[in-house]
Amino acid sequence: QLSEDVERVSENPTDEKEGEMDVNEDASSVILPDSELGTTAPSLRFSKTCLKNVFSVILLFIYLLLMAVAVFLVYQTISDFREKLKHPVMSVSYKEVSLYDAPGIAFYPGKARLLSCKHHYYDHIPPLINPGQPGDIECTTRRINYTDPFTNQTMKHALVVQGPRDVKKKELVFLQFHLNETDQDFSAIDYLLFSSFQEFINSPEKAEFMKDCESSYSSWKFSGGFRTWVKMSLVKTKEEDGSETVEFKQETSVVNYIDQRTQPRSDQLFFVVFEWKDPFIQTVQDIITANPWNMIALLCGIFLALFKAADFAKLSVKWMIKIRKRHLKRRSQVMNHIN
């Protein structure tokens, strides 16, 4: 279309006149009869062709620039994806439940003795009638002996108690221990929380089960002469291999116990309360923010743009070469005609 007029003139030449003909000595000029196009037609046609050629060259450079930008985007996208694969993001989600799987509470009382254990609801703990005296033990308890998993020499004696379940009713477990004498300046009882008391009951090897729990979970202490209130929360962590680990977080508040017994005593009393903090189970897992499908879609779009740009550049170069050949051919024909 760019050279339509020139082709029409060159293919259908009019009768030559005997008058003078203007011949432009420039290599890109076209000589046509004055009677048909006028004296200014060659210069106009030359300027239009030149502007179109310049515009095509500019477009070619623009598309080459766009191709360079697309190549850079491809490199940057792949680099970002590899970086996100190396550095996953921690995701935290919460699941609300009405009943927890009752946890196991393993106490290591040593010389201390369990006096009473009861389940209460709605955070209501009635006052003790006979503190320091044996009371009702309404909790499900088990005693287990096993060797220390870290030394394999020391024998450990654990009292395992079933923890609270009903979080809607704010179920709690209240325990009272008594220690008649101690050879230490500070008296405390160690305890360990593990995820399921029922798993402990169903385990055929309870000693091995407790050794695994002690290796996996942290242990805490509560002191004598205080009422220690423990509010638990459950955290589940999903590992990269698909396995799931469970741990407890706890908030502990300590209140001084005022011993109102009539006679001064040398023994020590321990009081501890276990309750769920809230009905939400926290799940933690590492996620990769880089979505491979998004990256594939982006790369497909970039490569499509690259191919379209390359195709346009190829057609532009072919078109310019074709126009140049036609121009040289017409010039040769005009020069032969003049001769």
C-alpha positions as CSV (number, residue, x, y, z in Angstrom):
1,Q,0.0,0.0,0.0
2,L,2.9,2.4,0.7
3,S,4.1,2.2,-2.9
4,E,0.8,1.7,-4.6
5,D,0.8,4.9,-6.6
6,V,4.4,4.4,-7.7
7,E,3.7,0.9,-8.9
8,R,0.7,2.0,-10.8
9,V,2.7,4.7,-12.6
10,S,5.6,2.4,-13.3
11,E,3.5,-0.5,-14.6
12,N,1.3,1.7,-16.8
13,P,3.5,4.5,-18.2
14,T,1.7,7.2,-20.2
15,D,2.8,8.4,-23.6
16,E,6.0,10.3,-23.3
17,K,6.0,13.8,-24.2
18,E,8.7,15.4,-26.1
19,G,9.0,18.2,-23.6
20,E,11.6,18.4,-20.8
21,M,11.5,15.9,-17.9
22,D,12.8,16.7,-14.4
23,V,15.3,14.1,-13.3
24,N,16.3,14.0,-9.6
25,E,19.8,12.8,-9.1
26,D,19.1,11.5,-5.6
27,A,19.1,7.7,-5.3
28,S,15.7,7.6,-3.6
29,S,13.9,9.9,-6.1
30,V,11.2,8.8,-8.7
31,I,10.8,10.4,-12.1
32,L,7.3,10.8,-13.5
33,P,5.8,12.9,-16.3
34,D,4.9,16.4,-15.4
35,S,1.6,16.3,-17.3
36,E,0.3,13.5,-15.0
37,L,1.5,14.3,-11.5
38,G,2.9,17.8,-11.7
39,T,6.3,19.0,-10.9
40,T,6.0,18.7,-7.1
41,A,4.8,15.0,-7.1
42,P,8.2,13.3,-7.0
43,S,9.3,15.3,-4.0
44,L,6.0,14.7,-2.1
45,R,6.2,11.0,-2.8
46,F,9.8,10.9,-1.7
47,S,9.0,12.7,1.5
48,K,6.1,10.3,2.3
49,T,8.1,7.2,1.6
50,C,11.0,8.6,3.7
51,L,8.7,9.4,6.7
52,K,7.2,5.9,6.5
53,N,10.6,4.3,6.5
54,V,11.7,6.4,9.4
55,F,8.6,5.6,11.3
56,S,9.1,1.9,10.6
57,V,12.6,2.1,11.9
58,I,11.4,3.8,15.1
59,L,8.8,1.2,15.6
60,L,11.4,-1.5,15.1
61,F,13.6,0.0,17.8
62,I,10.6,0.3,20.1
63,Y,9.8,-3.3,19.8
64,L,13.4,-4.3,20.3
65,L,13.3,-2.3,23.5
66,L,10.1,-4.0,24.6
67,M,11.8,-7.4,23.9
68,A,14.7,-6.4,26.1
69,V,12.2,-5.4,28.9
70,A,10.4,-8.7,28.5
71,V,13.6,-10.7,28.8
72,F,14.5,-8.8,31.9
73,L,11.0,-9.5,33.3
74,V,11.5,-13.2,32.6
75,Y,14.8,-13.2,34.5
76,Q,13.4,-11.2,37.4
77,T,10.3,-13.5,37.7
78,I,12.3,-16.7,37.8
79,S,14.7,-15.1,40.4
80,D,11.8,-14.0,42.6
81,F,10.3,-17.5,42.4
82,R,13.5,-19.2,43.4
83,E,14.0,-16.7,46.3
84,K,10.4,-17.4,47.6
85,L,11.0,-21.1,47.4
86,K,14.0,-20.7,49.7
87,H,12.2,-18.4,52.2
88,P,8.6,-19.6,52.9
89,V,6.2,-17.5,54.9
90,M,4.7,-18.6,58.2
91,S,0.9,-18.9,58.1
92,V,-1.2,-18.9,61.3
93,S,-4.8,-20.1,61.3
94,Y,-7.3,-20.6,64.1
95,K,-9.9,-23.3,64.4
96,E,-12.7,-23.0,66.9
97,V,-13.8,-26.1,68.8
98,S,-16.3,-26.8,71.6
99,L,-14.5,-29.8,73.1
100,Y,-10.8,-30.4,73.3
101,D,-9.2,-33.8,73.4
102,A,-8.4,-34.0,77.1
103,P,-4.7,-33.4,77.6
104,G,-2.5,-35.3,79.9
105,I,-0.9,-33.6,82.9
106,A,2.1,-35.5,84.2
107,F,3.2,-34.4,87.7
108,Y,6.6,-35.3,89.3
109,P,5.7,-34.7,92.9
110,G,8.7,-36.4,94.5
111,K,7.9,-36.7,98.2
112,A,4.7,-34.6,97.9
113,R,1.3,-36.3,98.0
114,L,-1.9,-35.7,96.1
115,L,-4.6,-34.7,98.5
116,S,-7.5,-33.8,96.2
117,C,-8.4,-33.4,92.6
118,K,-11.7,-32.1,91.2
119,H,-13.3,-30.8,88.0
120,H,-15.1,-27.5,88.3
121,Y,-17.0,-25.4,85.8
122,Y,-17.6,-21.7,85.0
123,D,-14.4,-20.7,86.8
124,H,-16.0,-21.4,90.1
125,I,-13.8,-23.0,92.7
126,P,-15.5,-23.4,96.2
127,P,-13.3,-22.6,99.2
128,L,-11.4,-25.4,100.8
129,I,-13.0,-27.0,103.8
130,N,-10.0,-28.8,105.3
131,P,-6.9,-27.6,103.6
132,G,-4.0,-29.9,104.1
133,Q,-6.2,-32.9,104.7
134,P,-7.0,-35.7,102.2
135,G,-10.1,-35.0,100.1
136,D,-11.9,-36.4,97.1
137,I,-10.0,-37.4,94.1
138,E,-12.5,-37.2,91.2
139,C,-10.0,-37.1,88.4
140,T,-8.8,-40.0,86.3
141,T,-5.2,-40.6,87.3
142,R,-2.5,-43.1,86.5
143,R,1.0,-43.7,88.0
144,I,3.8,-44.6,85.8
145,N,7.6,-45.3,86.4
146,Y,10.1,-44.9,83.6
147,T,13.8,-44.1,83.1
148,D,14.9,-40.6,82.3
149,P,15.2,-40.4,78.4
150,F,18.3,-38.1,78.7
151,T,20.4,-40.1,81.2
152,N,18.9,-43.7,81.0
153,Q,19.9,-44.1,84.6
154,T,17.5,-42.1,86.8
155,M,14.1,-43.6,87.5
156,K,11.3,-41.1,87.3
157,H,7.9,-41.4,89.0
158,A,5.0,-39.6,87.3
159,L,1.4,-39.1,88.3
160,V,-0.6,-38.6,85.1
161,V,-4.0,-36.7,85.5
162,Q,-6.6,-36.2,82.8
163,G,-7.0,-32.5,82.0
164,P,-10.1,-30.5,81.1
165,R,-12.1,-30.9,77.9
166,D,-15.2,-28.7,77.8
167,V,-14.0,-25.3,76.8
168,K,-17.6,-23.9,76.5
169,K,-18.4,-24.5,80.2
170,K,-14.9,-23.3,81.2
171,E,-14.0,-26.7,82.7
172,L,-11.0,-26.6,84.9
173,V,-9.1,-29.1,87.1
174,F,-8.1,-28.1,90.6
175,L,-5.4,-30.1,92.4
176,Q,-4.0,-29.9,95.9
177,F,-0.7,-31.4,97.0
178,H,0.9,-31.7,100.4
179,L,4.6,-31.9,101.2
180,N,5.5,-32.7,104.8
181,E,9.2,-32.0,104.7
182,T,11.7,-30.8,102.2
183,D,15.5,-30.6,102.2
184,Q,15.5,-27.6,99.8
185,D,15.1,-23.9,100.4
186,F,12.5,-23.6,97.7
187,S,9.8,-26.2,97.1
188,A,8.2,-26.8,93.7
189,I,6.6,-29.6,91.7
190,D,7.5,-30.2,88.1
191,Y,4.7,-30.9,85.6
192,L,4.5,-31.8,81.9
193,L,1.6,-31.3,79.4
194,F,1.0,-33.6,76.5
195,S,-1.7,-33.5,73.9
196,S,-3.9,-36.6,74.6
197,F,-4.6,-38.4,77.8
198,Q,-6.5,-41.1,75.8
199,E,-3.4,-41.9,73.7
200,F,-1.5,-42.5,76.9
201,I,-4.3,-44.8,78.2
202,N,-4.4,-46.7,74.9
203,S,-0.6,-47.0,74.6
204,P,0.7,-50.6,75.2
205,E,4.1,-49.2,76.2
206,K,3.2,-46.4,78.6
207,A,6.8,-46.0,79.8
208,E,8.1,-45.5,76.3
209,F,5.2,-43.1,75.6
210,M,6.2,-40.9,78.6
211,K,9.8,-41.0,77.5
212,D,8.8,-39.7,74.1
213,C,6.6,-37.0,75.7
214,E,9.4,-35.8,77.9
215,S,11.7,-35.6,74.9
216,S,9.2,-33.6,72.8
217,Y,7.4,-31.3,75.3
218,S,8.7,-28.6,77.7
219,S,8.2,-28.9,81.5
220,W,7.2,-26.3,84.0
221,K,7.0,-25.8,87.8
222,F,4.6,-24.5,90.3
223,S,5.6,-23.5,93.8
224,G,4.3,-24.3,97.2
225,G,2.4,-21.7,99.3
226,F,0.7,-20.3,96.2
227,R,-2.3,-20.9,94.1
228,T,-1.1,-21.2,90.5
229,W,-3.6,-20.7,87.7
230,V,-2.5,-22.2,84.3
231,K,-4.4,-21.2,81.2
232,M,-3.4,-23.5,78.3
233,S,-3.6,-23.0,74.5
234,L,-2.9,-25.6,71.9
235,V,-0.5,-25.0,68.9
236,K,-0.2,-27.4,66.0
237,T,2.7,-27.0,63.6
238,K,2.7,-28.7,60.2
239,E,6.2,-29.6,59.0
240,E,7.4,-29.7,55.4
241,D,7.2,-33.5,55.3
242,G,3.5,-33.4,56.2
243,S,3.9,-34.4,59.8
244,E,2.2,-32.5,62.6
245,T,3.6,-31.6,66.0
246,V,1.7,-30.3,69.0
247,E,2.8,-28.1,71.7
248,F,1.3,-26.0,74.5
249,K,1.5,-22.4,75.3
250,Q,0.4,-21.3,78.7
251,E,-0.3,-18.1,80.7
252,T,0.4,-18.5,84.4
253,S,-0.8,-16.3,87.2
254,V,0.2,-16.9,90.8
255,V,-1.8,-15.8,93.9
256,N,-0.5,-16.1,97.4
257,Y,-2.3,-18.6,99.6
258,I,-3.1,-17.4,103.1
259,D,-2.8,-20.4,105.4
260,Q,-5.6,-19.9,108.0
261,R,-5.0,-23.2,109.9
262,T,-5.1,-22.6,113.6
263,Q,-1.7,-24.1,114.5
264,P,1.5,-23.1,112.6
265,R,2.6,-25.9,110.3
266,S,5.9,-26.8,108.9
267,D,4.4,-28.7,105.9
268,Q,3.9,-27.2,102.5
269,L,0.7,-27.0,100.5
270,F,0.5,-26.7,96.7
271,F,-2.5,-25.6,94.7
272,V,-2.7,-25.6,90.9
273,V,-5.6,-25.0,88.5
274,F,-5.5,-26.0,84.8
275,E,-8.0,-24.4,82.3
276,W,-8.2,-23.8,78.6
277,K,-7.5,-20.2,77.6
278,D,-9.9,-20.1,74.6
279,P,-11.7,-22.4,72.2
280,F,-9.2,-21.8,69.3
281,I,-6.6,-24.3,68.2
282,Q,-3.7,-22.4,66.5
283,T,-2.3,-24.1,63.4
284,V,1.1,-22.9,62.2
285,Q,2.6,-23.9,58.8
286,D,5.1,-22.6,56.3
287,I,3.6,-21.7,53.0
288,I,5.3,-20.6,49.8
289,T,3.8,-17.4,48.5
290,A,5.1,-18.0,45.0
291,N,2.4,-19.7,43.0
292,P,3.9,-21.7,40.1
293,W,0.7,-21.4,38.0
294,N,0.8,-17.6,38.2
295,M,4.5,-17.6,37.2
296,I,3.7,-20.0,34.3
297,A,0.9,-17.7,33.1
298,L,3.2,-14.6,33.4
299,L,6.0,-16.3,31.5
300,C,3.5,-17.5,28.7
301,G,2.4,-13.9,28.3
302,I,5.9,-12.6,28.2
303,F,7.0,-15.2,25.6
304,L,3.9,-14.5,23.5
305,A,4.9,-10.8,23.5
306,L,8.4,-11.7,22.6
307,F,7.3,-13.8,19.6
308,K,4.9,-11.2,18.4
309,A,7.6,-8.5,18.7
310,A,10.1,-10.7,16.8
311,D,7.5,-11.5,14.1
312,F,6.8,-7.8,13.7
313,A,10.5,-6.9,13.5
314,K,11.0,-9.7,10.9
315,L,8.1,-8.4,8.8
316,S,9.3,-4.8,9.1
317,V,12.8,-5.7,7.9
318,K,11.4,-7.7,5.0
319,W,9.1,-4.9,4.1
320,M,11.9,-2.3,4.1
321,I,14.1,-4.6,2.0
322,K,11.3,-5.1,-0.5
323,I,10.6,-1.4,-0.8
324,R,14.3,-0.7,-1.3
325,K,14.5,-3.3,-4.1
326,R,11.4,-1.9,-5.8
327,H,12.7,1.6,-5.6
328,L,16.0,0.5,-7.2
329,K,14.2,-1.4,-9.9
330,R,12.0,1.6,-10.8
331,R,14.9,3.9,-10.8
332,S,16.8,1.6,-13.2
333,Q,13.7,1.4,-15.4
334,V,13.4,5.2,-15.5
335,M,17.1,5.7,-16.3
336,N,16.9,3.1,-19.1
337,H,13.8,4.9,-20.4
338,I,15.5,8.2,-20.4
339,N,18.5,6.8,-22.2
